[in-house]
Amino acid sequence: MERLGDLTMAILTVSREFGSGGQEIGQAVASLNGYEYIDKQKIMSDISRAGHKWEEWSRELDESRPSIWERFDWSFRGFGALIQSVILEYAARDNVVIMGRGGNWVLKGVPHALRIHVVASMDARVERIMARDAVDMATARWLAEKTDRERSGFCNALYGGRWDDPSEYDMVFDTGFQPLEDVVSIVRELLVARERRNTPQARKSLEMKAAAGRIKAGLLTNPRLFIPTLDADYDGSHIVLEGIIHNPREHDKVEREARKLAGDLPILCRLHYRG
């Protein structure tokens, strides 16, 4: 197959069971297609630019299984908003491979994004981990189970979905039956088809979603604001903020800050307050 990097303008998100070969697939597609490879380290590095405290919290919060209390804690909600914002910023560039971090949920509905999940039997994964990491069988199994559990819990806390639900992805590949190189070839072909969906309208919509993500992250990481629930999206004409705040005074503070972050972009604030 010819190198497709100069021809494609698509996005790939890769979710994977630990040891399934998903990382190798993502790296191979990025290399062959000339895509930018965005992994955990890159995303965490970008989040650290939001401030030293976020660098510290990202190490504590990333891929943990937050308790009920932690899910509604200011730092976790801000951390989640930063992750989503970084993913959207990279996706708006096109030609990227985004590894994990719930990219499949963040880019759901984006027509030129291909969202895949890579799985394999535990026996196949243990064998691959032993060979790759030079560990014994018991350690390989423990690593697989622990990492899968943490990824599942993190995604459920942040996105409210099941990490292992096939309906959350466009394609699921089982590398216990399909060689990695075959999966890479299939994914590259699918990306060519996705490129055809990358219309000016689709690009504008994604750019506005990225702007909505920046605004949401800016609000949820602002220590002067306390917003119990907040979501931001693009409805085709406006960036729409929806959420719950405590009173009309807080409503005014949040809306002023949102409009400052939005600049000249059209924004609607549909915030409701308790009481």
C-alpha positions in Angstrom: 0.0 0.0 0.0 1.2 3.5 -0.8 2.0 6.0 1.9 -1.4 7.7 2.7 -0.2 10.4 4.9 -0.2 13.2 2.3 -3.7 12.2 1.1 -5.7 11.8 4.2 -7.3 14.3 6.6 -8.8 12.0 9.2 -8.6 11.3 12.9 -8.0 7.9 14.6 -8.7 7.2 18.3 -7.4 4.0 19.7 -8.8 2.4 22.9 -7.1 -0.9 23.9 -6.9 -3.6 26.4 -3.5 -3.7 28.0 -1.2 -6.0 26.0 -3.6 -6.3 23.0 -1.2 -4.6 20.6 -3.3 -1.4 20.4 -0.3 0.8 21.1 1.7 -0.8 18.3 -1.2 -0.4 15.9 -1.5 3.3 16.7 2.2 3.9 16.4 2.3 2.0 13.0 -0.6 3.9 11.6 0.9 7.2 12.7 4.3 6.4 11.2 2.9 5.1 7.9 0.4 7.8 7.4 2.5 10.7 8.6 0.0 11.4 11.5 0.9 13.1 14.7 0.9 10.5 17.6 -0.8 11.8 20.7 -0.4 9.6 23.7 -0.8 9.9 27.5 2.6 11.6 27.9 1.8 14.2 25.3 -1.6 15.0 26.8 -0.3 15.1 30.4 2.5 17.5 29.2 0.0 19.8 27.7 -2.2 19.7 30.8 0.8 20.7 32.9 0.9 24.0 31.1 -2.3 25.0 32.9 -0.2 25.3 36.1 2.0 23.4 38.5 -1.0 22.2 40.5 -2.5 20.6 37.5 0.7 18.8 36.7 0.7 17.3 40.2 -3.0 16.5 40.2 -2.8 14.8 36.8 -0.3 12.3 38.1 -2.7 11.5 41.0 -5.9 11.5 39.0 -5.0 9.9 35.6 -6.5 6.5 35.1 -7.4 6.1 38.7 -10.8 4.8 39.8 -12.3 7.9 41.5 -14.7 7.4 44.4 -18.1 9.0 44.3 -16.8 12.0 46.2 -13.8 12.5 43.9 -16.0 12.4 40.8 -17.7 15.6 41.9 -14.5 17.2 43.3 -13.4 20.4 41.7 -10.0 19.1 40.8 -11.3 16.0 39.1 -13.9 17.8 37.0 -11.3 20.4 36.0 -8.8 17.7 35.1 -11.4 15.9 33.0 -12.3 19.2 31.2 -8.6 19.7 30.4 -8.2 16.3 28.9 -11.2 16.8 26.7 -10.0 20.2 25.6 -6.5 18.9 24.7 -8.0 16.0 22.7 -10.3 18.4 20.8 -7.4 20.8 20.0 -5.4 18.0 18.5 -8.3 16.5 16.6 -9.0 19.9 15.0 -5.6 19.7 13.3 -6.6 16.4 11.5 -4.1 13.7 10.7 -3.7 12.6 14.3 -3.7 9.3 16.2 -5.1 9.8 19.7 -4.4 7.0 22.1 -6.8 6.4 25.0 -8.0 9.1 27.4 -11.6 8.5 26.2 -11.0 10.0 22.8 -13.8 7.8 21.4 -16.3 9.6 23.6 -14.9 13.1 23.0 -15.0 12.7 19.2 -18.3 10.8 19.0 -20.3 12.2 16.1 -17.3 13.7 14.3 -17.7 12.3 10.8 -14.0 12.1 9.9 -13.0 10.4 13.1 -12.5 6.6 13.2 -12.8 5.2 16.7 -11.4 1.7 17.3 -11.0 -0.6 20.3 -8.4 -3.3 20.3 -8.9 -6.5 22.4 -7.4 -10.0 22.7 -7.8 -13.0 25.0 -6.1 -12.8 28.3 -3.8 -15.7 27.3 -2.7 -13.8 24.1 -2.2 -10.6 26.0 -0.1 -12.3 28.8 2.1 -13.9 26.2 2.7 -10.5 24.4 3.3 -8.7 27.7 5.9 -11.3 28.8 7.8 -11.0 25.6 7.5 -7.2 25.4 8.3 -6.3 29.1 10.4 -9.3 30.1 8.2 -10.2 33.1 6.9 -13.6 34.3 3.4 -14.9 33.7 1.9 -13.9 37.0 3.2 -10.3 36.7 1.9 -10.0 33.1 -1.5 -11.1 34.1 -1.5 -8.8 37.1 -0.5 -5.9 34.9 -3.2 -6.6 32.4 -6.0 -6.9 35.0 -4.9 -3.9 36.9 -4.5 -1.6 33.9 -7.8 -2.7 32.4 -9.6 -2.1 35.7 -8.1 1.4 36.1 -8.9 2.4 32.5 -12.4 1.2 32.8 -13.0 3.0 36.1 -11.5 6.2 34.8 -13.6 6.3 31.6 -16.8 5.5 33.5 -16.1 8.3 36.0 -15.3 10.8 33.3 -17.6 9.9 30.5 -20.3 7.7 32.1 -19.8 5.0 29.6 -18.6 1.4 29.6 -15.1 1.1 28.3 -15.7 -2.4 27.0 -19.0 -1.6 25.2 -18.5 -2.3 21.5 -21.3 0.1 20.6 -19.0 3.0 21.8 -16.6 2.3 18.9 -16.8 2.2 15.1 -14.7 -0.9 15.0 -13.4 -3.6 17.4 -10.4 -5.6 16.5 -9.4 -8.9 18.2 -5.6 -9.3 17.8 -5.9 -12.8 19.1 -7.2 -13.7 15.7 -6.0 -10.9 13.5 -2.3 -10.2 13.1 -1.3 -6.6 13.9 -0.1 -5.9 10.4 -3.5 -6.9 9.0 -5.3 -4.6 11.5 -3.0 -1.7 10.5 -3.8 -2.2 6.8 -7.6 -2.3 7.5 -7.4 0.8 9.6 -5.5 2.7 7.0 -8.1 1.8 4.4 -10.9 2.9 6.7 -9.1 6.2 7.2 -9.1 6.9 3.5 -12.9 6.5 3.6 -13.2 8.8 6.6 -11.2 11.5 4.8 -14.1 11.8 2.3 -16.3 12.9 5.2 -13.9 15.7 6.1 -16.0 18.6 4.6 -15.6 22.3 5.4 -18.7 22.0 7.5 -17.3 19.1 9.5 -14.0 21.0 10.0 -15.8 24.1 11.2 -18.0 22.1 13.6 -14.9 20.4 15.1 -13.1 23.7 15.4 -16.1 25.1 17.3 -16.3 22.0 19.5 -12.6 22.6 20.3 -13.4 26.2 21.2 -16.3 25.0 23.4 -13.8 22.6 25.1 -11.4 25.4 25.8 -14.2 27.5 27.4 -15.4 24.7 29.5 -11.9 23.9 30.7 -11.3 27.6 31.5 -14.4 27.8 33.6 -14.0 24.5 35.5 -10.3 25.2 36.3 -11.1 28.8 37.5 -10.7 28.7 41.3 -13.0 31.7 41.7 -15.9 29.8 40.2 -17.8 26.8 41.6 -20.1 25.2 39.0 -21.8 22.0 40.1 -22.5 20.8 36.5 -21.4 22.2 33.2 -21.3 21.1 29.6 -20.3 22.9 26.5 -20.9 22.0 22.8 -21.6 23.5 19.4 -25.2 23.4 18.1 -24.4 24.4 14.5 -24.6 28.1 15.1 -23.5 28.8 18.7 -21.3 27.5 21.4 -23.9 26.5 24.1 -23.1 26.3 27.8 -25.6 24.3 29.9 -25.3 23.6 33.6 -26.4 24.3 37.1 -25.2 27.0 39.3 -26.3 28.2 42.8 -27.9 31.6 42.3 -28.4 34.5 39.8 -25.2 36.2 41.0 -23.1 33.1 40.2 -24.9 33.0 36.8 -23.7 36.5 36.0 -20.1 35.7 37.1 -20.0 32.5 35.0 -21.5 34.1 31.9 -19.1 37.1 32.0 -16.1 34.8 32.3 -17.5 32.6 29.5 -18.0 35.5 27.1 -14.5 36.7 27.9 -13.1 33.3 27.0 -15.2 33.1 23.9 -14.1 36.4 22.5 -15.9 37.1 19.2 -17.3 33.5 19.0 -21.1 33.3 19.3 -22.2 31.8 22.7 -25.4 31.0 24.4 -25.5 30.5 28.2 -28.3 28.2 29.3 -27.4 28.1 33.0 -30.0 27.3 35.6 -29.7 27.9 39.3 -31.1 26.1 42.3 -33.8 27.7 44.2 
